[in-house]
Amino acid sequence: MKNLWRQLISLMQGLFLLGGAVLVSACATKPVIEAPLQQAEWETKALIRDMKENKSNSVSIDMMAVKNQRVRLDITALMGFQVASLVMSPKEIAYAIYPRKEFYYGKNSEKSIERIIGLSLHPMNLANIAFDEPVRGPGWACEHDSSQILSKCENKQRSIRVEWKDRTEGKKKVVITAPQFEMQWLFKAPQTEVQFKPETFTLKQPDGFKAIQIN
């Protein structure tokens, strides 16, 4: 009987030591931190309001982007009607406006896409918004919420504000406001397992389109 008790006590001590080792190992394991997105594809919808002209347009915007390098936007209206296609890098941009049969190409700058959305904003910032990166450029200041997640960027001199709202499982709503302009931009969760082909970020002048160089 004494031998049996000794064996039980020895077994209990072994289990206790094993449990302690597992606990120490678990405590020492570092939490998994997801790496920031480097490339992704988004399906989005936007409601764009031009208060000056008292007009509103609803469009779908498909975005494919490699962070800080290449971006493509394909914009369609109801029933899949093509509005515009745009490709860009930080320094160059090309886009086609299908209803006008116009093809623009040249230097990428804050003035580049005013013809499309009526807003003076460097186009690469559209990708920054998608990647949850700060809006960049002179006069911009950004804020983070209590969880250190980007929540707002503002250019007070130009009265332009970008706000990230309603984040849920990768989805989000971004509201861009400026004098006489508002854009409510709804993002679905991004597709991150993507491999882009080189031609994805190439846009040629469509037949019959007038070419206009951007200086």
Secondary structure, DSSP 4 states (H G I P E B T S, - for coil): -HHHHHHHHHHHHHHHHHHHHHHHHHHHSPPP-PPPPSEEEEEEEEEEEETTTTEEEEEEEEEEEETTTEEEEEEE-GGG-EEEEEEE-SSEEEEEETTTTEEEEEE--TTTTHHHHS----THHHHHHHTT----STT-EEEE-TTS-EEEEEETTTTEEEEEEEEETTEEEEEEEETTEEEEEEEPPPB-S----GGGG--PPPTTPEEEEE-
